[in-house]
């Protein structure tokens, strides 16, 4: 009986040791996963910041393009007006003839 008790006791001790080893491995794996999670969260935040920067740049460029389009339209209108004015204000100049004196 004593030998059997010692064998059971040894098995229990071995199981406890294995449980501690397993718990340490789980703890280590959990720490690794937590670190990976933190790295991924940081990368996500960085990508979100970059996205916001790109959106702001896009908005600024769109605004610049709209302003330039407006300026171009105004210049075209001015040119059309100048063309019109030039066409209608053309005077024919003739020199006086001797008969006019």
Secondary structure as UniProt FT lines:
FT   HELIX           2..88
FT   HELIX           98..100
//
